[in-house]
Amino acid sequence: MENILFSNTPAEELNKLVRTKIAEHLFLICHYEPCVNVFSEDAKFVAGCLNLYKAVIDSSCIIRKLTKKGWLKNNEYPCEASEDLRACVDTIKVLRTAWAHNQSEETNDIEKQKYDQWVQRHLRKEKPTTTEDYAVLLKSLEELGGETYEMLCKCIESLEKNPQRMYLIQSWENATFEWYTSSANQAIFLNQLYAWCAADPKFEGRSKTTLKRDAASMIEEYYTKGEKIKRLEGLLECIGRAPKLEDKIAELREEKALAERKAKKYSNSASPWCFQDLLFKELEQKLRKTLDEKKCSMLPEDLLQYQVEAIAKGENSSS
């Protein structure tokens, strides 16, 4: 099998193992896309360090939990291979820090020392100075990637035997919900919504900035039905008295006022951005309901897409 440093195939195999061993709707790594357009040994090494972090940390809300005591049971690791996996993850974090952050003795001496120690251990000298040196380090990095993959496989196989299976699945779901709704990961949902807007002919040719506002306005309409109320009010003016239509308009106005009060309660932002803030306050609850009703996978193109569709239908509904 290809190494996870430069291929997403191992990540997909791990996801397949999770679906087979744990639960069909869960995943371990979400759409890992490694940087592969590198050719020299030194460039491959740097890219490999960053890719490995991207796979294990950026693309997963579960892997770090597999390395910690107390996730599934107090004062116990969740898997037999948890400690070995933690050693891999710690090394991956050190290597990434060396290339993705400013390093100096004054600002980050401990992490710099750890990186230097790793290089010396594998290279038998202080620093790489030749292409051959980087080839040696790259081989060691590939071994780390292979070991990480192996430890993850062992963890999944160990979790399959967990006697508290339903609690395991629930904990996995909870971690995924928290990941999607955290402030650091709001872009995952918003990018799904932006893609929907970009595919809609009425938003054709919009700039990225304008598209973001269009998406926020779509969320506002989802909550307030402001445009729908205007359409129904226009219809009422044309047909005259219509008790059922009047009742419907009154009901929608009441719902709009309630949504506006909730948005002001949760956000200091102006309209329509306050409704986007409101959505993220309520998103976890909405996603839980969607998972319960749709029995879909928890990948963004499934779980999040259902919510995106609900928002779009709320805006476009005219009945």
Secondary structure per residue as TSV (DSSP state, phi and psi in degrees):
chain	resnum	aa	ss	phi	psi
A	1	M	-	360.0	148.0
A	2	E	-	-63.5	154.9
A	3	N	-	-81.4	144.4
A	4	I	T	-64.8	-15.2
A	5	L	T	-57.8	-39.7
A	6	F	T	-131.2	19.8
A	7	S	-	-148.1	141.7
A	8	N	S	-89.7	-0.2
A	9	T	H	-59.1	-45.7
A	10	P	H	-60.4	-36.7
A	11	A	H	-63.3	-42.0
A	12	E	H	-67.2	-35.2
A	13	E	H	-66.1	-38.2
A	14	L	H	-65.5	-41.2
A	15	N	H	-62.8	-40.0
A	16	K	H	-62.5	-39.8
A	17	L	H	-64.6	-40.2
A	18	V	H	-62.7	-44.9
A	19	R	H	-62.3	-35.2
A	20	T	H	-79.8	-42.1
A	21	K	H	-92.6	-31.7
A	22	I	T	-108.3	-69.6
A	23	A	-	-162.5	143.1
A	24	E	T	-64.8	-26.8
A	25	H	T	-90.8	-4.3
A	26	L	-	-92.7	162.3
A	27	F	-	-142.6	160.0
A	28	L	S	-103.2	-44.5
A	29	I	S	-126.0	129.9
A	30	C	-	-102.4	104.2
A	31	H	-	49.2	55.5
A	32	Y	-	-68.7	126.4
A	33	E	-	-126.8	95.9
A	34	P	-	-72.2	152.5
A	35	C	-	-77.4	122.3
A	36	V	-	-120.7	-9.5
A	37	N	-	-84.3	59.4
A	38	V	-	-132.6	147.9
A	39	F	-	-130.3	-39.3
A	40	S	S	-77.5	159.8
A	41	E	H	-64.0	-40.2
A	42	D	H	-68.2	-39.7
A	43	A	H	-65.9	-38.8
A	44	K	H	-63.7	-38.8
A	45	F	H	-64.9	-47.1
A	46	V	H	-62.8	-47.4
A	47	A	H	-62.1	-38.0
A	48	G	H	-63.6	-40.5
A	49	C	H	-59.5	-45.5
A	50	L	H	-71.0	-39.2
A	51	N	H	-63.3	-42.2
A	52	L	H	-63.4	-39.7
A	53	Y	H	-65.2	-41.1
A	54	K	I	-59.6	-41.3
A	55	A	I	-70.6	-45.0
A	56	V	I	-87.0	-33.4
A	57	I	I	-107.3	-57.8
A	58	D	I	-65.3	-35.0
A	59	S	T	-99.2	8.0
A	60	S	-	-142.8	135.1
A	61	C	S	-100.4	-0.4
A	62	I	S	-106.5	-36.6
A	63	I	T	-57.2	-45.6
A	64	R	T	-64.0	-33.4
A	65	K	G	-66.0	-30.5
A	66	L	G	-68.3	-13.9
A	67	T	G	-99.2	-0.4
A	68	K	S	-115.6	141.4
A	69	K	T	-69.3	145.2
A	70	G	T	92.1	-3.9
A	71	W	S	-66.5	-46.0
A	72	L	S	-107.2	-26.9
A	73	K	B	-150.0	137.7
A	74	N	T	-54.1	131.3
A	75	N	T	59.8	20.5
A	76	E	B	-131.0	145.4
A	77	Y	-	-72.4	148.3
A	78	P	S	-71.5	-22.7
A	79	C	S	-138.4	160.6
A	80	E	T	-64.9	-31.5
A	81	A	T	-95.0	11.0
A	82	S	H	-59.8	-42.7
A	83	E	H	-67.2	-40.5
A	84	D	H	-65.9	-39.2
A	85	L	H	-64.5	-39.9
A	86	R	H	-60.8	-39.7
A	87	A	H	-61.4	-40.8
A	88	C	H	-63.7	-47.3
A	89	V	H	-62.9	-41.1
A	90	D	H	-61.3	-41.3
A	91	T	H	-66.5	-41.9
A	92	I	H	-58.8	-41.6
A	93	K	H	-65.8	-39.8
A	94	V	H	-63.7	-45.7
A	95	L	H	-64.7	-40.2
A	96	R	H	-66.7	-41.4
A	97	T	H	-59.5	-37.0
A	98	A	H	-62.7	-30.6
A	99	W	H	-107.2	-15.4
A	100	A	H	-108.4	-6.5
A	101	H	S	-131.8	156.1
A	102	N	-	-63.5	129.2
A	103	Q	-	-120.7	127.5
A	104	S	-	-156.3	162.1
A	105	E	H	-62.8	-29.4
A	106	E	H	-77.5	-31.8
A	107	T	H	-104.6	-29.6
A	108	N	H	-153.0	54.8
A	109	D	H	-63.4	-40.0
A	110	I	H	-63.5	-48.7
A	111	E	H	-65.2	-37.5
A	112	K	H	-63.8	-41.0
A	113	Q	H	-62.7	-41.7
A	114	K	H	-62.8	-42.4
A	115	Y	H	-64.5	-46.0
A	116	D	H	-60.2	-39.0
A	117	Q	H	-64.9	-40.0
A	118	W	H	-63.9	-44.7
A	119	V	H	-61.2	-46.7
A	120	Q	H	-63.7	-37.6
A	121	R	H	-64.1	-35.9
A	122	H	H	-96.0	-22.7
A	123	L	H	-105.1	-19.0
A	124	R	S	66.9	19.7
A	125	K	S	-155.8	170.9
A	126	E	S	-67.4	-45.8
A	127	K	S	-139.8	149.7
A	128	P	-	-72.9	135.4
A	129	T	-	-127.8	-9.2
A	130	T	S	-133.6	167.1
A	131	T	H	-60.1	-37.4
A	132	E	H	-63.8	-36.7
A	133	D	H	-61.4	-44.5
A	134	Y	H	-67.9	-30.6
A	135	A	H	-64.2	-39.1
A	136	V	H	-64.7	-45.6
A	137	L	H	-65.0	-37.8
A	138	L	H	-64.1	-40.5
A	139	K	H	-62.3	-41.4
A	140	S	H	-64.7	-37.4
A	141	L	H	-66.8	-39.9
A	142	E	H	-62.7	-37.7
A	143	E	H	-64.4	-38.5
A	144	L	H	-64.2	-41.6
A	145	G	H	-62.1	-42.7
A	146	G	H	-65.0	-41.2
A	147	E	H	-65.6	-40.2
A	148	T	H	-61.4	-44.5
A	149	Y	H	-59.9	-44.7
A	150	E	H	-62.0	-42.9
A	151	M	H	-66.0	-36.8
A	152	L	H	-66.2	-40.0
A	153	C	H	-60.6	-43.9
A	154	K	H	-63.6	-39.1
A	155	C	H	-63.1	-44.6
A	156	I	H	-63.4	-43.2
A	157	E	H	-65.0	-35.0
A	158	S	H	-67.9	-41.7
A	159	L	H	-65.7	-28.7
A	160	E	H	-58.8	-29.6
A	161	K	T	-90.8	0.8
A	162	N	-	-61.6	124.8
A	163	P	S	-68.1	-23.0
A	164	Q	-	-98.1	63.6
A	165	R	H	-61.3	-45.5
A	166	M	H	-64.9	-37.0
A	167	Y	H	-66.7	-39.2
A	168	L	H	-59.6	-49.2
A	169	I	H	-62.7	-42.9
A	170	Q	H	-62.7	-41.8
A	171	S	H	-64.8	-38.9
A	172	W	H	-64.6	-45.2
A	173	E	H	-60.3	-46.5
A	174	N	H	-58.5	-43.5
A	175	A	H	-62.8	-37.9
A	176	T	H	-69.6	-42.9
A	177	F	H	-59.1	-45.0
A	178	E	H	-63.5	-36.7
A	179	W	H	-64.1	-47.1
A	180	Y	H	-65.1	-33.7
A	181	T	H	-99.5	-2.5
A	182	S	S	-68.6	152.0
A	183	S	G	-60.4	-30.0
A	184	A	G	-71.3	-20.8
A	185	N	G	-119.1	17.3
A	186	Q	H	-60.2	-26.4
A	187	A	H	-61.9	-26.8
A	188	I	H	-60.6	-48.2
A	189	F	H	-70.8	-45.5
A	190	L	H	-62.2	-36.2
A	191	N	H	-64.5	-34.1
A	192	Q	H	-63.4	-42.0
A	193	L	H	-69.2	-40.8
A	194	Y	H	-62.7	-39.7
A	195	A	H	-63.2	-38.3
A	196	W	H	-63.2	-46.7
A	197	C	H	-61.6	-43.4
A	198	A	H	-62.9	-28.9
A	199	A	H	-83.4	-10.2
A	200	D	S	-84.8	123.6
A	201	P	G	-54.5	-30.6
A	202	K	G	-70.9	-15.8
A	203	F	G	-103.2	10.7
A	204	E	T	-61.5	136.3
A	205	G	T	82.7	3.3
A	206	R	-	-74.6	147.2
A	207	S	-	-72.1	165.0
A	208	K	H	-61.0	-39.9
A	209	T	H	-64.6	-44.4
A	210	T	H	-65.3	-37.6
A	211	L	H	-63.5	-36.0
A	212	K	H	-63.6	-41.0
A	213	R	H	-68.9	-37.9
A	214	D	H	-59.0	-41.8
A	215	A	H	-65.0	-42.1
A	216	A	H	-64.0	-37.9
A	217	S	H	-66.6	-34.5
A	218	M	H	-63.4	-40.9
A	219	I	H	-64.6	-40.9
A	220	E	H	-59.5	-44.9
A	221	E	H	-65.1	-35.9
A	222	Y	H	-57.3	-39.5
A	223	Y	H	-84.2	-42.2
A	224	T	H	-99.1	-23.6
A	225	K	-	54.8	33.5
A	226	G	H	-59.3	-44.8
A	227	E	H	-67.8	-37.2
A	228	K	H	-64.5	-40.8
A	229	I	H	-60.3	-43.4
A	230	K	H	-61.7	-40.9
A	231	R	H	-64.6	-42.8
A	232	L	H	-68.7	-36.3
A	233	E	H	-64.2	-39.2
A	234	G	H	-64.5	-39.9
A	235	L	H	-63.7	-40.9
A	236	L	H	-63.8	-38.7
A	237	E	H	-62.0	-33.2
A	238	C	H	-76.2	-37.9
A	239	I	H	-98.2	-9.9
A	240	G	-	83.1	-148.1
A	241	R	-	-68.9	132.0
A	242	A	-	-153.7	92.9
A	243	P	H	-52.0	-44.6
A	244	K	H	-65.3	-40.8
A	245	L	H	-67.3	-39.9
A	246	E	H	-62.1	-41.5
A	247	D	H	-63.8	-40.6
A	248	K	H	-63.8	-43.1
A	249	I	H	-63.1	-43.3
A	250	A	H	-61.9	-39.8
A	251	E	H	-64.1	-44.4
A	252	L	H	-66.7	-37.6
A	253	R	H	-62.9	-39.8
A	254	E	H	-65.1	-42.2
A	255	E	H	-64.6	-37.8
A	256	K	H	-63.7	-45.3
A	257	A	H	-62.4	-39.5
A	258	L	H	-64.7	-44.0
A	259	A	H	-62.7	-39.4
A	260	E	H	-66.2	-38.1
A	261	R	H	-66.4	-41.8
A	262	K	H	-64.1	-41.8
A	263	A	H	-63.3	-41.5
A	264	K	H	-67.4	-31.6
A	265	K	H	-67.3	-39.4
A	266	Y	H	-94.9	-11.3
A	267	S	-	-146.6	144.6
A	268	N	-	-97.1	1.3
A	269	S	S	-74.3	156.6
A	270	A	-	-77.2	164.5
A	271	S	T	-69.9	139.5
A	272	P	T	-92.5	1.2
A	273	W	H	-65.9	-28.2
A	274	C	H	-63.4	-29.5
A	275	F	H	-76.1	-29.4
A	276	Q	H	-65.6	-41.4
A	277	D	H	-62.0	-41.2
A	278	L	H	-62.2	-41.8
A	279	L	H	-57.9	-44.0
A	280	F	H	-70.7	-25.2
A	281	K	H	-66.1	-33.1
A	282	E	H	-104.2	-3.1
A	283	L	H	-63.1	-41.3
A	284	E	H	-59.3	-45.4
A	285	Q	H	-61.4	-41.3
A	286	K	H	-66.1	-40.9
A	287	L	H	-67.8	-37.6
A	288	R	H	-61.1	-43.3
A	289	K	H	-64.4	-41.4
A	290	T	H	-62.3	-45.6
A	291	L	H	-60.9	-41.2
A	292	D	H	-65.3	-39.3
A	293	E	H	-83.3	-41.2
A	294	K	H	-91.9	-20.0
A	295	K	-	53.6	40.9
A	296	C	-	-94.9	175.0
A	297	S	-	-73.7	162.9
A	298	M	S	-92.9	6.5
A	299	L	S	-66.6	150.3
A	300	P	I	-59.6	-35.6
A	301	E	I	-69.9	-11.0
A	302	D	I	-107.0	-69.4
A	303	L	I	-61.9	-50.6
A	304	L	I	-70.4	-32.2
A	305	Q	H	-65.0	-33.6
A	306	Y	H	-60.8	-40.0
A	307	Q	H	-71.1	-37.4
A	308	V	H	-60.4	-44.1
A	309	E	H	-63.2	-38.2
A	310	A	H	-63.0	-40.2
A	311	I	H	-65.0	-45.0
A	312	A	H	-63.8	-42.0
A	313	K	H	-67.4	-33.8
A	314	G	H	-63.3	-36.6
A	315	E	H	-73.5	-40.6
A	316	N	H	-89.0	-10.5
A	317	S	-	-63.1	133.6
A	318	S	-	-126.2	5.7
A	319	S	-	-100.8	360.0
